[in-house]
Amino acid sequence: MLDRKEVQGDSPLGKRQPEGPPPAPAVQRIRLRYTKRGRLRFTSHRDFQRAFERALRRAEVPMAYSAGFTPHPKVSYANAAPTGTGSEAEYLEIQLTEARDPEKLRALLNESLPAGLDVIESVEARTSGLADRLQASVWEIRIDQVARADAERAAAAFLEADTVEVERRTKNGLRTFDARAAVARLEVLPPRADRPGDAGCAILRLVVRHLTPAVRPDDVLSGLRATADLAPPVPAAVTRLAQGLLDEESGTVTDPLAPDREAVQAAPTTAAELTAAMAPGGSA
């Protein structure tokens, strides 16, 4: 039977193990824009997280980690696109313990990521509130075997409606909500000369506000079916083209990384330059 001192942790078996050193503090934040192209659009957000964290390790990025028994790299993901949709405008932010050049970091990550998951922009974060700037998304929906005139008729009926109720099955059961309120803009594009396949399909461009509950492109397709009986014979190809701040008057979406670029230009001395200047032999 253990005596009182052993129960209190005075024996070697009962002593609390010493905690490791605290995690190094973050000295730099980098914001990245990445894509989901081709077959990679079918990857889930969790699949991308695993691939990205593997790329961080391979590229030997000096990541800041959370505290606790199971430290995690400090990566903030913002408003990931649904599985099955392509995207040209996904965003995340990472925190580093050592300053790095954003463009060199982008190149290193792309060497370790599979083709289709491509980092296309990298900028040092000089402002706050990236997630707050992701107010709306621009989506392109390509619907094969649907005439442009039929799509235009359906789009007009959708826009004329005050509300368009659609149903979606969630983990809590079937949910009904209004898809019309989230759509700030909806148009049918003419076929492009450099894309011969456009002649046999309808191409929709829509701007969707990020509301709660979130309205997805497939919800808008359900709304087109409800208001105008537009039922594509094959699944639509959906791609997110942009996301950012919404200009309600024009229905356009602005670049969410623009404030960071402007801040860098206004104060061009980066954390990497400060580190080099303070190093032995660095310039004053």
C-alpha positions as CSV (number, residue, x, y, z in Angstrom):
1,M,0.0,0.0,0.0
2,L,1.4,3.4,-0.9
3,D,2.1,5.8,1.9
4,R,0.9,9.3,2.1
5,K,4.1,10.8,0.7
6,E,3.9,8.6,-2.4
7,V,0.3,9.4,-3.0
8,Q,1.2,13.1,-2.8
9,G,3.8,12.6,-5.6
10,D,7.0,12.6,-3.6
11,S,8.1,9.2,-5.0
12,P,9.8,9.0,-8.4
13,L,6.7,7.3,-9.8
14,G,4.3,9.9,-8.5
15,K,6.3,13.0,-9.4
16,R,4.8,15.3,-12.1
17,Q,6.8,15.2,-15.2
18,P,8.6,18.5,-16.0
19,E,6.9,20.5,-18.7
20,G,8.9,21.3,-21.9
21,P,10.0,24.7,-22.8
22,P,7.2,27.1,-23.8
23,P,6.6,27.5,-27.6
24,A,8.6,30.1,-29.4
25,P,6.5,33.3,-30.0
26,A,5.4,34.2,-33.5
27,V,7.3,37.1,-35.1
28,Q,5.7,37.1,-38.5
29,R,2.3,36.4,-40.1
30,I,2.0,35.3,-43.7
31,R,-1.3,35.2,-45.6
32,L,-1.6,32.9,-48.6
33,R,-4.0,32.5,-51.4
34,Y,-4.2,29.0,-52.9
35,T,-6.2,27.1,-55.5
36,K,-8.1,23.8,-55.8
37,R,-8.0,22.8,-59.4
38,G,-8.8,19.7,-61.5
39,R,-9.3,16.5,-59.6
40,L,-8.1,18.2,-56.4
41,R,-11.4,19.9,-56.1
42,F,-12.7,16.6,-54.7
43,T,-10.4,16.9,-51.7
44,S,-12.1,17.7,-48.4
45,H,-10.9,20.5,-46.2
46,R,-9.4,18.0,-43.8
47,D,-7.5,16.4,-46.7
48,F,-6.1,19.8,-47.6
49,Q,-5.1,20.5,-44.0
50,R,-3.0,17.3,-43.9
51,A,-1.4,18.0,-47.3
52,F,-0.6,21.6,-46.3
53,E,0.9,20.7,-42.9
54,R,3.0,18.0,-44.6
55,A,4.3,20.7,-47.0
56,L,5.2,23.0,-44.1
57,R,7.3,20.3,-42.6
58,R,9.0,19.4,-45.9
59,A,9.7,23.0,-46.7
60,E,11.1,23.4,-43.1
61,V,9.0,26.4,-42.4
62,P,9.7,27.8,-38.9
63,M,6.1,27.5,-37.7
64,A,4.8,28.8,-34.4
65,Y,3.0,26.2,-32.4
66,S,0.2,26.3,-29.9
67,A,0.8,25.5,-26.2
68,G,-0.5,22.4,-24.4
69,F,0.0,18.7,-24.5
70,T,-0.8,18.4,-28.2
71,P,0.8,21.5,-29.9
72,H,-0.5,22.3,-33.4
73,P,1.1,24.6,-36.0
74,K,-0.6,28.0,-35.9
75,V,-2.6,27.9,-39.2
76,S,-5.9,29.8,-39.6
77,Y,-8.1,28.7,-42.4
78,A,-10.8,31.0,-43.7
79,N,-14.1,29.9,-45.3
80,A,-13.1,26.8,-47.2
81,A,-15.0,25.9,-50.4
82,P,-17.3,22.9,-50.3
83,T,-15.9,19.5,-51.3
84,G,-16.4,19.0,-55.0
85,T,-16.0,22.6,-56.0
86,G,-12.9,24.1,-57.6
87,S,-11.5,27.4,-56.4
88,E,-9.1,30.1,-57.4
89,A,-9.4,32.0,-54.1
90,E,-8.9,30.1,-50.9
91,Y,-7.1,31.9,-48.0
92,L,-5.2,31.0,-44.9
93,E,-2.7,32.6,-42.5
94,I,0.3,31.1,-40.9
95,Q,2.5,32.3,-38.0
96,L,6.2,32.0,-38.0
97,T,8.9,32.1,-35.3
98,E,11.5,33.4,-37.8
99,A,10.9,36.0,-40.5
100,R,10.8,34.7,-44.1
101,D,10.5,36.3,-47.5
102,P,6.8,35.7,-48.6
103,E,7.7,35.0,-52.2
104,K,10.4,32.5,-51.4
105,L,8.1,30.8,-48.9
106,R,5.4,30.5,-51.6
107,A,7.9,28.8,-54.0
108,L,9.0,26.3,-51.3
109,L,5.5,25.3,-50.4
110,N,4.5,24.7,-54.0
111,E,7.5,22.3,-54.4
112,S,5.9,20.2,-51.6
113,L,2.2,20.5,-52.5
114,P,0.5,18.3,-55.2
115,A,-0.3,19.9,-58.5
116,G,-3.8,21.5,-58.3
117,L,-3.2,22.7,-54.7
118,D,-1.1,25.8,-55.7
119,V,-0.2,28.8,-53.6
120,I,-0.5,31.7,-56.0
121,E,-0.1,34.6,-53.7
122,S,1.8,35.2,-50.5
123,V,2.0,38.5,-48.5
124,E,3.1,39.5,-45.1
125,A,0.1,40.3,-42.9
126,R,0.3,44.0,-41.9
127,T,-3.4,44.4,-41.0
128,S,-6.0,42.5,-38.9
129,G,-9.3,41.0,-39.7
130,L,-8.7,38.9,-42.9
131,A,-11.8,36.7,-42.1
132,D,-13.9,39.9,-41.7
133,R,-13.0,40.9,-45.2
134,L,-14.3,37.7,-46.7
135,Q,-17.9,38.9,-47.1
136,A,-18.9,37.4,-50.4
137,S,-17.7,35.0,-53.1
138,V,-17.8,35.1,-56.9
139,W,-18.8,31.7,-58.3
140,E,-18.9,30.4,-61.9
141,I,-21.3,27.5,-62.6
142,R,-20.9,25.6,-65.9
143,I,-24.0,23.6,-66.8
144,D,-23.5,21.3,-69.7
145,Q,-26.4,20.3,-72.0
146,V,-28.4,23.4,-71.0
147,A,-29.2,26.1,-73.5
148,R,-28.2,29.6,-72.7
149,A,-31.8,30.9,-73.3
150,D,-33.1,28.4,-70.7
151,A,-30.6,29.5,-68.2
152,E,-31.3,33.2,-68.8
153,R,-35.1,32.5,-68.2
154,A,-34.3,30.7,-65.0
155,A,-32.0,33.4,-63.7
156,A,-34.6,36.1,-64.4
157,A,-37.2,34.2,-62.5
158,F,-34.9,33.6,-59.6
159,L,-33.9,37.3,-59.4
160,E,-37.6,38.5,-59.6
161,A,-38.6,36.3,-56.6
162,D,-38.7,37.9,-53.2
163,T,-37.7,34.6,-51.5
164,V,-36.6,31.3,-52.9
165,E,-36.9,28.5,-50.3
166,V,-34.7,25.5,-50.7
167,E,-34.0,22.4,-48.6
168,R,-30.6,21.0,-47.6
169,R,-29.9,17.9,-45.5
170,T,-27.6,18.7,-42.7
171,K,-26.2,16.7,-39.7
172,N,-29.3,17.9,-37.8
173,G,-31.7,16.9,-40.4
174,L,-33.5,18.6,-43.3
175,R,-33.3,22.4,-43.2
176,T,-35.2,24.9,-45.2
177,F,-33.8,28.4,-45.9
178,D,-34.0,31.3,-48.3
179,A,-31.4,31.1,-51.1
180,R,-32.5,34.4,-52.7
181,A,-31.3,36.8,-50.0
182,A,-27.7,35.7,-50.3
183,V,-27.4,36.3,-54.0
184,A,-26.2,39.8,-54.8
185,R,-25.7,39.2,-58.5
186,L,-26.6,36.6,-61.0
187,E,-26.0,36.6,-64.8
188,V,-25.6,34.2,-67.7
189,L,-22.3,34.7,-69.6
190,P,-22.0,34.6,-73.4
191,P,-19.8,31.8,-74.7
192,R,-16.1,32.7,-75.0
193,A,-14.3,32.3,-78.3
194,D,-11.2,30.8,-76.7
195,R,-13.4,28.0,-75.1
196,P,-15.0,26.0,-77.9
197,G,-16.9,23.8,-75.4
198,D,-18.9,26.8,-74.1
199,A,-21.3,26.6,-77.1
200,G,-23.0,23.6,-75.7
201,C,-23.5,24.8,-72.2
202,A,-24.8,27.6,-70.0
203,I,-22.3,29.5,-67.8
204,L,-23.6,31.3,-64.8
205,R,-21.6,33.9,-62.8
206,L,-23.0,34.8,-59.4
207,V,-22.0,36.8,-56.3
208,V,-23.1,35.2,-53.1
209,R,-23.0,36.9,-49.7
210,H,-21.5,34.9,-46.8
211,L,-24.6,34.7,-44.5
212,T,-25.7,32.3,-41.8
213,P,-26.8,29.7,-42.8
214,A,-24.3,29.7,-45.6
215,V,-25.8,29.6,-49.1
216,R,-23.7,27.4,-51.5
217,P,-23.8,27.3,-55.3
218,D,-25.8,24.0,-55.2
219,D,-28.4,25.8,-53.2
220,V,-28.7,28.4,-55.9
221,L,-29.1,25.5,-58.5
222,S,-31.9,24.1,-56.3
223,G,-33.5,27.6,-56.3
224,L,-33.3,27.7,-60.1
225,R,-35.0,24.4,-60.2
226,A,-37.7,25.6,-57.8
227,T,-38.4,28.9,-59.6
228,A,-38.0,27.9,-63.3
229,D,-37.8,24.1,-63.4
230,L,-34.2,24.2,-64.6
231,A,-32.9,20.7,-64.0
232,P,-29.5,20.1,-65.6
233,P,-29.1,16.5,-66.9
234,V,-25.5,16.3,-65.6
235,P,-23.8,17.6,-62.5
236,A,-22.6,21.3,-62.8
237,A,-19.0,22.2,-62.6
238,V,-18.6,24.9,-59.9
239,T,-15.5,27.1,-59.4
240,R,-15.0,29.9,-56.9
241,L,-13.2,32.8,-58.7
242,A,-12.8,35.3,-55.9
243,Q,-13.9,36.2,-52.4
244,G,-13.5,39.4,-50.4
245,L,-15.3,42.6,-49.5
246,L,-18.6,43.2,-51.3
247,D,-19.4,46.4,-53.0
248,E,-23.2,46.4,-52.7
249,E,-23.8,49.1,-55.4
250,S,-21.8,47.3,-58.2
251,G,-22.1,43.8,-56.9
252,T,-18.3,43.3,-57.2
253,V,-15.9,41.7,-54.8
254,T,-12.6,43.3,-53.9
255,D,-9.2,41.6,-53.2
256,P,-8.9,40.9,-49.4
257,L,-5.1,41.0,-49.5
258,A,-4.9,44.5,-51.0
259,P,-4.8,46.2,-47.6
260,D,-1.7,44.1,-46.7
261,R,0.0,44.9,-49.9
262,E,-0.7,48.6,-49.5
263,A,0.7,48.5,-45.9
264,V,3.9,46.7,-47.1
265,Q,4.4,49.4,-49.8
266,A,3.8,52.2,-47.2
267,A,6.3,50.6,-44.8
268,P,8.6,48.5,-47.0
269,T,10.9,47.4,-44.1
270,T,9.8,43.8,-43.5
271,A,10.5,41.7,-40.5
272,A,13.1,39.8,-42.5
273,E,15.0,43.0,-43.3
274,L,14.9,44.0,-39.6
275,T,16.4,40.7,-38.6
276,A,19.1,41.0,-41.2
277,A,19.9,44.5,-40.1
278,M,20.3,43.4,-36.4
279,A,22.5,40.4,-37.3
280,P,26.3,40.7,-36.7
281,G,27.8,42.5,-39.6
282,G,24.3,43.8,-40.7
283,S,23.8,47.3,-42.0
284,A,22.8,50.0,-39.5
